[in-house]
């Protein structure tokens, strides 16, 4: 889905906006997200997931063809972790395919041994 398709979807679903206003709203949301992530802050969207900026340290990698060591510079990477709600929407069969477990029969309980005085 492209940004233009997101604008169209917002325009159709929300109503009360012109297409230009819908585009401005979508652009404002993305700008706010970019600014927040650039500041190193986390974005939590309930029912959707978390965007987190992680710091990766400098490390030594290897050229796969020659095996020669290559320094990989420190950098920041963006990670996304989907919420349980989003995971459930993406994989609805996971809950339905779970085998039906029959309740286990409880082991018979024994009376405690009594001491013989």
C-alpha positions in Angstrom: 0.0 0.0 0.0 1.4 3.4 -0.9 1.0 6.7 0.9 -1.5 7.8 -1.9 -3.6 4.7 -1.2 -3.5 5.5 2.6 -4.8 9.0 1.8 -7.6 7.6 -0.4 -8.6 5.2 2.4 -8.6 8.0 5.1 -10.6 10.2 2.7 -13.2 7.4 2.1 -13.5 6.2 5.7 -13.4 9.4 7.7 -15.4 11.8 5.5 -15.7 15.5 6.3 -12.3 16.1 4.7 -11.4 17.1 1.2 -8.8 14.9 -0.4 -6.2 17.6 0.1 -7.0 17.8 3.8 -6.8 14.0 4.1 -3.4 14.1 2.5 -2.3 16.8 5.0 -3.5 14.7 7.9 -1.7 11.6 6.7 1.5 13.7 6.0 1.3 15.2 9.5 1.0 11.8 11.1 4.1 10.5 9.2 6.0 13.7 10.0 5.3 13.3 13.7 6.4 9.7 13.6 9.6 10.6 11.8 10.4 13.3 14.2 9.7 11.1 17.2 11.9 8.3 15.9 14.7 10.7 14.9 14.7 11.8 18.5 15.3 8.2 19.6 11.9 7.9 21.2 9.6 4.8 21.0 6.2 4.9 19.2 3.5 2.6 20.8 0.3 2.3 18.8 -2.3 0.2 20.7 -3.6 -2.7 18.8 -0.9 -2.3 16.1 2.6 -2.5 17.5 5.7 -0.7 18.7 8.4 1.1 16.6 11.7 1.3 18.4 15.1 2.8 17.4 18.0 0.6 18.4 21.6 1.6 18.6 24.0 -0.9 17.0 27.6 -0.8 18.0 30.5 -0.9 15.6 31.6 -4.4 14.8 33.8 -6.4 12.5 32.1 -8.3 9.6 33.5 -10.5 6.9 33.6 -10.3 3.2 31.8 -13.5 2.2 33.9 -14.0 -0.9 37.4 -13.4 0.6 36.8 -13.8 4.3 38.6 -10.5 4.9 37.5 -8.6 7.9 35.5 -5.4 7.2 34.6 -2.8 9.8 30.8 -2.1 10.1 30.2 1.3 11.5 27.8 2.0 14.4 24.3 2.9 13.4 20.7 3.3 14.4 18.2 0.8 13.1 14.4 0.9 13.3 12.6 -2.2 14.6 8.9 -3.0 14.6 7.2 -5.4 17.0 3.6 -6.2 16.1 1.0 -6.3 18.9 -0.8 -9.5 19.9 -4.0 -8.0 18.2 -2.2 -7.5 14.9 -0.6 -11.0 15.2 -4.0 -12.5 15.7 -5.4 -10.7 12.6 -2.4 -11.8 10.5 -2.6 -15.5 11.7 -6.2 -16.2 12.6 -5.7 -19.9 11.9 -3.2 -20.1 14.8 -5.9 -20.0 17.4 -8.3 -22.2 15.5 -5.7 -24.9 14.7 -4.7 -25.4 18.3 -5.6 -29.0 19.2 -8.5 -29.4 21.5 -7.1 -30.6 24.7 -9.2 -32.9 26.8 -9.1 -32.3 30.5 -6.6 -34.5 32.1 -7.9 -37.1 34.6 -6.6 -36.3 38.0 -4.3 -38.8 39.7 -6.0 -40.5 42.6 -5.2 -38.9 45.9 -3.9 -41.1 48.6 -4.5 -40.5 52.3 -1.3 -39.5 54.1 0.3 -42.4 55.9 -0.5 -42.5 59.5 2.3 -43.3 61.9 1.9 -46.4 64.1 2.5 -45.4 67.7 
